[in-house]
Amino acid sequence: MRNTIVSTIAVTAALLAGCDDSDTTQPRSNVSSAASTTGTFADVPAPAPADTQPKRGEPSSGAGLTVTGIRIGAQPGFDRVVYDLGGTGSPGWIVQYTDRAVQDGSGNQIDVAGRSILEVQITGSAYPFDSGVTPYEGPDPATDPGTPGIAGVYRTVVFEGTTQSFIGVNAARPGFSVSTLTNPSRLVIDIATR
């Protein structure tokens, strides 16, 4: 029994000695481990979209949105088009490939660069005088030489509650995805580049 108590005390003393914080030559910080774990997750690219089928979403009730900006950017495996929206509510959308860019209302055909044409219809739209926001007044088409998959983003014309735009894509109908973001409202379209 005495040997068991002595052994227990010796093991406990050894464990406590290993926990002593007085040794300043070896810093005990897990910060670098946590940072490298976070960095690893941040460096993992999102998968490129693969689905080429039409995408639809419904606007919120009473939505009245106007396109205020268009941004284009490259991500690993896909290029991104962001339509900034001002006004009220959240947008709906119909996004699909089309053989020709035909403007709603007038029926005029629009020349769109690229091998494919992605038609974007933002439902729940409002004319600027109804939404009270300044509409997009940038270049038509909007382009960015750093985005290899996108030839240009064309027009943002409102007709009967829908904003119509066309994205010229440099590949033959690659996969794409559609999502929305809030604060401020945005419609996001990712188009695969690989």
C-alpha positions as CSV (number, residue, x, y, z in Angstrom):
1,M,0.0,0.0,0.0
2,R,2.8,2.3,1.0
3,N,4.5,1.7,-2.4
4,T,1.3,2.6,-4.3
5,I,1.0,5.9,-2.4
6,V,4.6,6.8,-3.1
7,S,4.3,5.8,-6.8
8,T,1.1,8.0,-7.1
9,I,2.9,10.9,-5.5
10,A,5.9,10.6,-7.8
11,V,3.7,10.4,-10.9
12,T,1.6,13.4,-9.8
13,A,4.8,15.4,-9.0
14,A,6.2,14.6,-12.5
15,L,3.0,15.7,-14.2
16,L,2.9,18.9,-12.2
17,A,6.5,19.7,-13.1
18,G,5.6,19.3,-16.8
19,C,2.8,21.9,-16.3
20,D,5.1,24.5,-14.8
21,D,4.9,27.9,-16.7
22,S,8.2,29.2,-15.4
23,D,10.1,27.9,-18.5
24,T,10.1,30.9,-20.9
25,T,12.5,29.4,-23.5
26,Q,9.6,27.5,-25.1
27,P,6.6,29.7,-25.7
28,R,3.3,27.9,-25.2
29,S,1.0,29.4,-27.7
30,N,-1.6,27.8,-29.8
31,V,-2.2,31.0,-31.8
32,S,0.0,29.8,-34.7
33,S,-1.9,26.5,-34.9
34,A,-5.2,28.3,-34.9
35,A,-4.0,30.7,-37.6
36,S,-2.8,28.0,-39.9
37,T,-6.0,26.1,-39.5
38,T,-8.0,29.2,-40.4
39,G,-5.6,29.9,-43.3
40,T,-6.1,26.4,-44.6
41,F,-9.9,26.8,-44.8
42,A,-9.6,30.3,-46.4
43,D,-7.3,28.9,-49.1
44,V,-9.6,26.1,-50.2
45,P,-11.3,27.3,-53.4
46,A,-15.1,27.0,-53.8
47,P,-16.1,24.4,-56.4
48,A,-16.8,25.7,-59.8
49,P,-20.5,25.6,-60.9
50,A,-21.3,22.7,-63.2
51,D,-25.0,23.0,-63.8
52,T,-26.0,24.6,-67.1
53,Q,-29.8,24.4,-66.6
54,P,-32.0,27.6,-66.3
55,K,-32.2,29.0,-62.7
56,R,-35.3,30.7,-61.2
57,G,-36.0,32.5,-57.9
58,E,-38.9,34.5,-56.7
59,P,-38.7,38.2,-55.5
60,S,-40.0,39.2,-52.1
61,S,-43.5,40.6,-52.0
62,G,-43.5,44.3,-53.0
63,A,-39.9,44.3,-54.2
64,G,-38.9,47.4,-56.1
65,L,-35.2,47.2,-57.0
66,T,-33.0,49.1,-59.5
67,V,-29.6,48.0,-60.7
68,T,-27.1,50.5,-59.3
69,G,-23.8,48.9,-60.2
70,I,-22.2,46.0,-62.1
71,R,-19.0,44.4,-60.8
72,I,-17.0,41.6,-62.5
73,G,-14.3,39.6,-60.7
74,A,-12.2,36.4,-61.1
75,Q,-12.2,33.6,-58.5
76,P,-10.4,30.2,-58.6
77,G,-12.4,28.2,-61.1
78,F,-15.1,30.7,-61.9
79,D,-15.8,34.4,-62.8
80,R,-18.3,36.4,-60.9
81,V,-20.8,39.0,-62.0
82,V,-22.5,41.0,-59.3
83,Y,-25.5,43.2,-59.9
84,D,-25.7,45.8,-57.1
85,L,-29.4,46.7,-56.3
86,G,-31.0,49.6,-54.6
87,G,-34.6,50.0,-53.5
88,T,-36.8,47.7,-51.4
89,G,-37.1,44.0,-51.1
90,S,-35.1,41.1,-52.4
91,P,-34.8,40.2,-56.1
92,G,-36.1,37.2,-58.1
93,W,-34.4,36.0,-61.2
94,I,-34.5,34.0,-64.4
95,V,-31.0,33.2,-65.7
96,Q,-30.5,31.0,-68.7
97,Y,-28.6,30.5,-71.9
98,T,-30.1,31.9,-75.1
99,D,-29.1,31.7,-78.8
100,R,-29.8,35.4,-79.4
101,A,-29.9,38.5,-77.3
102,V,-33.3,40.1,-77.9
103,Q,-34.3,43.1,-75.9
104,D,-37.6,42.9,-74.1
105,G,-40.2,45.4,-75.2
106,S,-38.5,46.6,-78.4
107,G,-37.5,43.2,-79.9
108,N,-34.2,44.6,-81.0
109,Q,-31.3,42.2,-81.2
110,I,-28.2,43.1,-79.3
111,D,-24.7,42.1,-80.5
112,V,-23.1,40.3,-77.6
113,A,-19.4,39.2,-77.7
114,G,-18.4,35.7,-76.7
115,R,-19.3,32.1,-77.7
116,S,-22.4,31.9,-75.4
117,I,-25.0,34.4,-74.2
118,L,-26.4,34.2,-70.7
119,E,-29.6,36.1,-70.3
120,V,-30.3,37.6,-66.9
121,Q,-33.7,38.7,-65.9
122,I,-34.0,40.4,-62.5
123,T,-37.6,40.2,-61.3
124,G,-39.0,42.5,-58.7
125,S,-37.4,45.5,-60.5
126,A,-38.6,49.1,-60.5
127,Y,-37.9,52.1,-62.7
128,P,-35.4,54.5,-61.0
129,F,-38.2,57.1,-60.5
130,D,-40.2,54.5,-58.6
131,S,-37.3,53.0,-56.5
132,G,-35.8,56.4,-55.7
133,V,-32.2,55.3,-56.5
134,T,-29.7,56.3,-59.1
135,P,-29.5,53.6,-61.8
136,Y,-26.3,52.0,-63.1
137,E,-24.6,54.5,-65.5
138,G,-21.3,52.7,-66.2
139,P,-20.0,51.3,-69.5
140,D,-22.1,49.2,-71.7
141,P,-20.8,46.6,-72.0
142,A,-19.1,46.3,-68.6
143,T,-15.8,44.5,-68.9
144,D,-12.8,43.4,-66.9
145,P,-9.6,42.1,-68.6
146,G,-8.9,40.1,-65.5
147,T,-11.9,37.8,-66.0
148,P,-11.1,35.4,-68.8
149,G,-14.5,33.8,-69.0
150,I,-16.6,36.9,-69.4
151,A,-16.6,38.9,-72.7
152,G,-18.9,41.6,-71.3
153,V,-22.1,42.4,-69.3
154,Y,-24.6,44.2,-71.5
155,R,-27.5,46.5,-70.8
156,T,-29.7,46.8,-67.8
157,V,-33.1,47.7,-69.2
158,V,-36.2,47.7,-67.1
159,F,-39.5,46.5,-68.8
160,E,-42.7,45.6,-66.9
161,G,-41.0,44.9,-63.5
162,T,-38.0,43.0,-64.9
163,T,-34.5,44.2,-65.5
164,Q,-32.9,42.4,-68.5
165,S,-29.2,42.0,-69.0
166,F,-26.9,39.8,-71.1
167,I,-23.6,38.3,-70.2
168,G,-21.3,37.4,-73.1
169,V,-19.4,34.2,-72.1
170,N,-16.1,33.2,-73.8
171,A,-16.8,29.4,-73.5
172,A,-19.5,27.1,-74.9
173,R,-22.2,27.3,-72.2
174,P,-20.2,26.5,-69.0
175,G,-21.9,25.8,-65.7
176,F,-23.2,28.7,-63.7
177,S,-24.9,29.4,-60.3
178,V,-27.1,32.2,-59.1
179,S,-27.4,33.5,-55.5
180,T,-28.4,36.7,-53.7
181,L,-26.7,38.7,-50.9
182,T,-28.1,41.3,-48.6
183,N,-27.1,44.6,-46.9
184,P,-27.0,45.8,-49.7
185,S,-29.0,43.6,-52.0
186,R,-27.0,41.9,-54.8
187,L,-27.6,39.3,-57.4
188,V,-24.5,37.1,-57.9
189,I,-23.8,34.9,-60.9
190,D,-20.8,32.6,-60.9
191,I,-19.7,31.2,-64.3
192,A,-17.3,28.3,-64.5
193,T,-13.9,28.9,-66.1
194,R,-12.5,25.3,-65.8
